[in-house]
Amino acid sequence: MKQPHQWRFIPLLNLSGKEQMAIDKWLLTQHQKYNHPPTLRFYTWNQPTISLGFSQKKKYPPHWNNLQWHGKSIDIVQRPSGGRGVLHQGDLTYAVISSQFEGNLDEVYRQISQFLIMGWQKLGVNLSFGAPHRQYLKSSNCFALSTNADLIDSQGNKFIGSAQLKKGKFSLQHGSMLLNPTPELFKKVFNTLPPQAVLENFPNIDTIIETLLNAAQEYFNAEFIHQPLSSKEWKLIEIETKDILH
């Protein structure tokens, strides 16, 4: 049996979209240039935020610039990865930074996503890969249509939307798991209701994370070292936030 790969696990962080994207981008750079170990983390967003795919830039509905929820403006932040607009509210986000998976973008997607399929199956949700859709790039809503990079439930509803940034063998893949979005807010943003929930009652986030972490340990043949971000790392990440559109 092969020796397990040493991975870093960063405990759950609840922060702004700008900070979350800066962390993901910084972790990829550290792994690519400075021998930082492959990393898995989960995070939530401290206020409703729309994240845009890198190529989306300003190509999104103009009314997004003026959206408010409970008297506060909805943040807009740009991801370093591709894809379309995602509303982060009532979701759980994952990020994987690694270089152990070989192949093109689609092949790496499928390899990384297996831990999500395994973990959610243990939680009672059967997921499979979506299929490419010609209209995907014409939609501003990531969850309106599935691609072969997304995971759908047995009814065809998109449950996990993922995006990736690949630099040679080094990959950042992150994605949103749609747990309990607020229908009114979702409709306000996308003019449609969110996909139907895959479960009536989800386990709590700690249980979800523990189950997915165990699945990642098994599938990636990984030994996870639980290591929060240090104060020195936070200072470096603060520099990265200046490059994130907000």
C-alpha positions as CSV (number, residue, x, y, z in Angstrom):
1,M,0.0,0.0,0.0
2,K,1.3,3.5,-0.9
3,Q,2.3,5.8,1.8
4,P,-0.4,8.5,2.3
5,H,0.3,12.0,0.9
6,Q,0.6,14.7,3.5
7,W,-2.1,17.3,3.1
8,R,-3.0,20.4,5.0
9,F,-6.6,20.9,6.3
10,I,-7.6,24.4,7.1
11,P,-10.5,24.6,9.6
12,L,-13.8,26.3,8.6
13,L,-13.5,30.0,8.0
14,N,-16.4,32.5,7.7
15,L,-15.1,35.6,6.0
16,S,-15.9,38.1,3.2
17,G,-15.8,37.0,-0.4
18,K,-12.7,39.0,-1.1
19,E,-10.8,37.3,1.8
20,Q,-11.9,33.8,0.7
21,M,-10.8,34.3,-2.9
22,A,-7.5,35.8,-1.7
23,I,-6.9,32.7,0.4
24,D,-7.6,30.3,-2.4
25,K,-5.4,32.2,-4.8
26,W,-2.6,32.5,-2.3
27,L,-2.7,28.8,-1.5
28,L,-2.4,27.9,-5.2
29,T,0.7,30.2,-5.5
30,Q,2.3,28.7,-2.4
31,H,1.8,25.2,-3.6
32,Q,3.0,26.0,-7.1
33,K,6.1,28.0,-6.1
34,Y,7.0,27.3,-2.5
35,N,6.4,23.6,-1.9
36,H,3.3,24.2,0.3
37,P,1.4,20.9,0.7
38,P,-1.8,20.1,-1.1
39,T,-4.7,21.6,0.8
40,L,-8.4,21.0,1.5
41,R,-10.6,23.6,3.1
42,F,-14.2,24.4,3.6
43,Y,-15.7,27.9,4.1
44,T,-18.8,30.0,4.4
45,W,-19.4,33.7,3.4
46,N,-20.1,36.2,6.2
47,Q,-22.7,38.1,4.0
48,P,-24.6,37.3,0.8
49,T,-22.1,37.6,-2.1
50,I,-22.1,37.0,-5.8
51,S,-18.8,35.5,-7.1
52,L,-18.0,35.9,-10.8
53,G,-16.0,33.6,-13.0
54,F,-12.7,35.2,-14.1
55,S,-13.7,35.7,-17.7
56,Q,-17.1,37.1,-16.6
57,K,-15.7,40.4,-15.4
58,K,-18.4,43.0,-15.9
59,K,-20.5,40.8,-18.1
60,Y,-23.4,40.3,-15.7
61,P,-26.9,41.8,-15.2
62,P,-26.6,45.5,-14.3
63,H,-29.1,45.3,-11.5
64,W,-26.5,43.2,-9.5
65,N,-24.6,46.4,-8.8
66,N,-27.6,47.8,-6.8
67,L,-28.8,44.7,-5.0
68,Q,-29.6,44.8,-1.4
69,W,-30.7,42.3,1.2
70,H,-32.0,43.3,4.6
71,G,-30.8,46.9,4.0
72,K,-27.2,45.9,3.1
73,S,-25.6,45.8,-0.3
74,I,-24.8,42.4,-1.8
75,D,-21.1,42.0,-2.4
76,I,-19.7,41.1,-5.8
77,V,-16.3,39.5,-6.0
78,Q,-14.3,37.8,-8.8
79,R,-13.0,34.3,-8.5
80,P,-9.6,33.3,-9.9
81,S,-11.3,30.4,-11.6
82,G,-13.8,30.2,-14.5
83,G,-17.6,29.6,-14.6
84,R,-20.6,31.8,-14.1
85,G,-22.1,33.8,-11.3
86,V,-22.8,32.1,-8.0
87,L,-24.8,33.5,-5.1
88,H,-23.1,32.5,-1.9
89,Q,-25.8,32.4,0.8
90,G,-27.0,29.2,2.5
91,D,-24.2,27.3,0.8
92,L,-20.9,25.6,1.9
93,T,-17.9,26.1,-0.3
94,Y,-14.9,23.7,-0.7
95,A,-11.5,24.3,-2.1
96,V,-8.9,21.7,-3.2
97,I,-5.3,22.8,-4.1
98,S,-3.2,20.0,-5.4
99,S,-0.8,18.7,-8.1
100,Q,-1.2,15.0,-7.7
101,F,-4.0,14.6,-10.3
102,E,-2.9,14.1,-13.9
103,G,-4.8,15.0,-17.1
104,N,-6.6,17.9,-18.7
105,L,-9.0,20.2,-17.0
106,D,-12.0,17.9,-17.3
107,E,-10.0,14.8,-16.2
108,V,-8.7,16.6,-13.1
109,Y,-12.3,17.8,-12.3
110,R,-13.5,14.3,-12.4
111,Q,-10.8,13.0,-10.2
112,I,-11.1,15.7,-7.5
113,S,-14.9,15.5,-7.5
114,Q,-14.9,11.8,-6.5
115,F,-14.4,12.7,-2.9
116,L,-17.6,14.8,-3.0
117,I,-19.5,12.0,-4.6
118,M,-18.2,9.5,-2.0
119,G,-18.9,11.8,0.9
120,W,-22.4,12.9,0.0
121,Q,-23.3,9.2,-0.7
122,K,-22.5,8.5,2.9
123,L,-24.8,11.4,3.8
124,G,-27.6,9.9,1.8
125,V,-27.3,11.9,-1.4
126,N,-26.4,10.2,-4.7
127,L,-24.6,12.5,-7.1
128,S,-23.4,12.2,-10.7
129,F,-21.7,14.4,-13.2
130,G,-23.8,16.8,-15.3
131,A,-23.5,17.1,-19.1
132,P,-22.3,20.0,-21.2
133,H,-25.0,22.5,-22.2
134,R,-24.6,24.9,-25.1
135,Q,-26.5,27.7,-23.3
136,Y,-24.2,27.7,-20.2
137,L,-22.0,30.6,-21.2
138,K,-25.1,32.7,-22.1
139,S,-26.4,32.4,-18.6
140,S,-25.3,34.6,-15.7
141,N,-26.5,32.0,-13.2
142,C,-24.1,29.1,-12.5
143,F,-26.9,26.9,-11.1
144,A,-29.3,27.4,-14.0
145,L,-27.6,24.8,-16.1
146,S,-25.1,22.0,-15.4
147,T,-21.9,21.2,-17.2
148,N,-19.7,18.1,-17.0
149,A,-17.8,19.9,-14.2
150,D,-20.9,19.9,-11.9
151,L,-22.6,17.4,-9.7
152,I,-26.3,16.8,-10.0
153,D,-28.8,14.7,-7.9
154,S,-31.0,11.8,-9.1
155,Q,-33.7,14.3,-10.3
156,G,-31.2,16.2,-12.4
157,N,-31.0,19.2,-10.1
158,K,-27.6,20.8,-9.8
159,F,-26.3,20.6,-6.3
160,I,-22.5,21.3,-6.5
161,G,-21.2,23.9,-9.0
162,S,-17.4,23.8,-9.3
163,A,-14.8,25.9,-11.1
164,Q,-11.1,25.4,-11.6
165,L,-7.8,27.3,-12.2
166,K,-5.1,25.1,-13.6
167,K,-1.4,26.1,-13.9
168,G,0.4,23.2,-15.5
169,K,0.0,20.3,-13.0
170,F,-1.1,22.6,-10.2
171,S,-4.8,23.0,-9.7
172,L,-7.2,25.1,-7.6
173,Q,-10.7,23.6,-7.7
174,H,-13.4,25.2,-5.6
175,G,-17.2,24.9,-5.6
176,S,-20.5,25.7,-3.9
177,M,-22.7,23.1,-2.3
178,L,-26.3,24.5,-2.3
179,L,-27.6,23.6,1.1
180,N,-30.4,26.0,2.1
181,P,-30.5,29.2,0.0
182,T,-33.2,31.7,0.7
183,P,-35.6,31.5,-2.3
184,E,-36.6,35.2,-2.2
185,L,-33.0,36.3,-2.4
186,F,-32.1,33.8,-5.1
187,K,-35.0,35.0,-7.2
188,K,-34.0,38.6,-6.6
189,V,-30.6,37.9,-8.0
190,F,-31.4,35.4,-10.8
191,N,-35.1,36.0,-11.4
192,T,-35.7,32.3,-10.8
193,L,-36.0,30.0,-7.8
194,P,-33.1,27.9,-6.7
195,P,-32.9,24.2,-7.7
196,Q,-35.0,21.9,-5.4
197,A,-33.1,20.9,-2.3
198,V,-31.7,17.4,-2.4
199,L,-32.6,16.8,1.2
200,E,-35.4,18.1,3.4
201,N,-33.1,18.4,6.4
202,F,-29.4,18.6,6.0
203,P,-27.0,17.4,8.7
204,N,-25.2,20.3,10.4
205,I,-22.2,21.8,8.7
206,D,-19.7,20.1,11.1
207,T,-21.1,16.7,10.2
208,I,-21.0,17.5,6.5
209,I,-17.3,18.6,6.7
210,E,-16.3,15.6,8.8
211,T,-17.9,13.2,6.4
212,L,-16.3,14.9,3.3
213,L,-13.0,15.1,5.0
214,N,-13.0,11.4,5.7
215,A,-14.0,10.7,2.1
216,A,-11.1,12.9,0.9
217,Q,-8.7,11.1,3.2
218,E,-9.8,7.8,1.7
219,Y,-10.0,8.8,-2.0
220,F,-6.9,11.0,-2.1
221,N,-4.9,8.6,0.1
222,A,-4.2,11.6,2.3
223,E,-3.0,12.2,5.8
224,F,-4.5,15.5,6.9
225,I,-2.6,17.8,9.2
226,H,-5.1,20.2,10.8
227,Q,-3.4,23.6,10.6
228,P,-5.2,27.0,10.8
229,L,-3.7,30.0,8.9
230,S,-0.9,31.6,11.0
231,S,-0.6,35.4,11.6
232,K,2.3,35.5,9.2
233,E,0.3,33.8,6.5
234,W,-2.6,36.3,7.1
235,K,-0.3,39.2,6.4
236,L,0.7,37.7,3.1
237,I,-2.9,37.0,2.2
238,E,-3.8,40.6,3.0
239,I,-1.5,41.6,0.2
240,E,-3.3,39.2,-2.2
241,T,-6.7,40.8,-1.4
242,K,-5.6,44.0,-3.2
243,D,-5.7,42.1,-6.5
244,I,-9.3,40.8,-6.0
245,L,-12.0,42.8,-7.7
246,H,-14.7,43.8,-5.2
